[in-house]
Amino acid sequence: PDLPIGAPTRARHTALTRSCPASAQSPPAGASPWPRARSRASPLPNPATTGATPRATSAREVRGTGDELHQVAGNADATLTTNQGAPISDNQNSLRATPRGPTLLEDFVLREKITHFDHERIPERIVHARGSAAHGFFELTRSLAKFTTAGIFNRVGERTPVFTRFSTVAGGAGSVDTPRDVRGFAVKFYTQEGNFDLVGNNIPVFFIQDAIKFPDLVHSVKMEPDRAFPQAASAHDTFWDFISLTPESMHMIMWAMSDRTIPRSLRMIEGFGVHSFRLLDAKGRSTFCKFHWRPRLGLQSTVWDEAVKLQGADNDFHRRDLFESITAGNFPEWDLAVQLFTQEEAEEFPFDHLDPTKLIPEELVPLTVIGRMVLDRWPDNFFAETEQVAFCPANIVPGIDFSNDPLLQGRLFSYLDTQLLRLGGPNFHQLPINAPKCPFANHQRDGHMQMRVPKGRVAYEPSSLERTDGRENPAAGFRSFAEPADDGAKGRVRAESFADHYSQARLFFRSQTPVEQSHMAFALVFELSKVETPHVRAAIVGHLRHIDPDLAQRVADGLGMDALPPAPKAAAPVIDMPPSPALQIIGKMKKTLEGRCVGILVDDGSDAAAVAALRGAAEEAGATVKIVAPRIGGALLARGKKLPADGQLAGTPSVVFDAVALVLSDEAGARLATEAAAVDFVRDAYGHLKAIAVDAGARAVLEAAGVEPDAGVIDAANPAKFIKAAMTRQWEREPAVRTLP
Ligand code: HDD
């Protein structure tokens, strides 16, 4: 009620605080309106806990010695306390001088809570800020004992715990999941001999050959510093300017412009350790090794228009997909394969394997599968695990060693350095997600956030006083490969063997199917069309001429250029290598619905039997099925019951599915034919080359969407045919829906 100014103070107080449960304990009639001492002396009940009998001791019981501090699983009975352990009586109201007076500085409960909140964010990663991760295990299926002493690659059948984080590179932590971008693929193996981090990407090569160029590369792709856009996108002037002046990036650019950078799911990407590593046997002999992760679900990507629309439909598309599949028990799985080769073999390659812009074609050095990784547990807490996990390529174990790849050598410094800033000090390895799961001991002491309480007077080694934390172990300790030093002179140089920037770019382009090649040309035209500076566009097309003249011409035409710009001088002759079909995506797609998702659009009056048949067939084929309806409450089916919906039509467009079916009554079909969300549902599924099943009622929506039925548009009465079509994309439809350069 409106209160006149100057109305009795007590009435005003009661009215203004009426909705606040704790204050609603209005003083009894006749008592002082300001029962200050009383309200503070006896804790006011929290509406959420009233009725529960707090076990005041339970919070205290879990405190005490070191490690239990990490055990903070929910304890509904515990009394709320401050971080110092003082029980809290009131978590709804701060301490005030009078009920309507100022808040007191004395309120340590308030100050501690707000201070902690103010410090909740830590600096996000400068690259790979946005990521999603999961726990799992690596199981060795084939021993590498002949090549390495590393325990994880020796004991067949052993399961090593892992924590794997996938990421985009350019965007901030709050950016979207589906930009065109490289995906990070970082695996921390908690081995019995220490943590081994394989910090890779979903692309086997990199943009630059030397780590000293990394800050420039990253500054060029990040949002432009004066205007702070574009976020999470390479389609802008500074990136392409840098690239145009960095010919060594051309091979990686071919990968970046392929559909590899717009994956359908993190469960369907490959991973690569990129660099050559060394495996060392007991005698210290070395074999070079490249690591590859192969998804059991096969590779799969989206098409560009779909990736763009996914950004609107679901910013968290990949994170949600990983979460949903793991929590549903559909654990994603990858094979770990290695390419092994000797120094002598490496010398015969027509490229330098120490150059991280080069891959070793599988046709040259075949892959051997040695194990599998299964991700079977979503983290309990995003911040504590996914955000605080700190990967570092220098985390390596006995039996594995680095190569002289100059990019790797620089990375060995960068990661520890960045973690010191990001995680606030030198003890981040003690965080549960980063700590080794094997014993660890040394004499490093003190520092910010020291969690351990070492005992004794000796914090050094050697010592004759008392034996404390560990001694070196020449027999089992880490050893570096005794590589003979090469007799060149010291200097800031690039090896001549790194000079060929175009041959493998050509190899990659020419190994693709025509569909994939046209997607690459399309991506180049799209990205360069966002570049405002004509000379940058021209410079890129100039480089493309060395890679493939036809590609250069198609991109030039797509950009509306009158003539082909000149090609820059190549530092080394461009050679033709035999195509490597293993580099395709389409060739590596699996004809399966496993791990995929089918959406069925229904409305009141949809035929229950038809819905059940489609659902049954899709689930039988391994897909997840989601029901979409105009209302989330569901639809009342004809000859059936009310079917609850998993998604409301407006918020569940077809981009989130791999294939769709529409089962509609004639009335619903006619109604939805005038509903933009339903028409877009069909039009997008068609444009994104997906299989579509429709019954008679749904044909009205099909017509409204202007969809020409083709081999991928199937009668809903034939679920088996629909499932077969849904196992792949309808590539032959593409020329009907978009003009590709
Ligand atoms: Fe890096 C993070 C992968 C080159 C410096 N990098 C980071 C992550 C991945 C990669 C997957 C995220 C790890 C996570 O999930 O926390 N980086 C690569 C690959 C590269 C590469 C495959 C080339 C083969 N990186 C590279 C270079 C440098 C860095 C050349 C610097 C000289 N990378 C970093 C970093 C990051 C990082 C700044 C940011 C956050 C972090 O390390 O923890 O140190």
Boltz pocket constraint, residues with backbone or C-beta under 6 A from the ligand:
constraints:
  - pocket:
      binder: B
      contacts: [[A, 125], [A, 126], [A, 127], [A, 128], [A, 131], [A, 165], [A, 166], [A, 167], [A, 183], [A, 184], [A, 185], [A, 186], [A, 199], [A, 200], [A, 201], [A, 203], [A, 205], [A, 206], [A, 210], [A, 211], [A, 212], [A, 214], [A, 272], [A, 273], [A, 274], [A, 275], [A, 356], [A, 386], [A, 389], [A, 390], [A, 391], [A, 407], [A, 410], [A, 411], [A, 414], [A, 415], [A, 416], [A, 418], [A, 419]]
      max_distance: 6.0
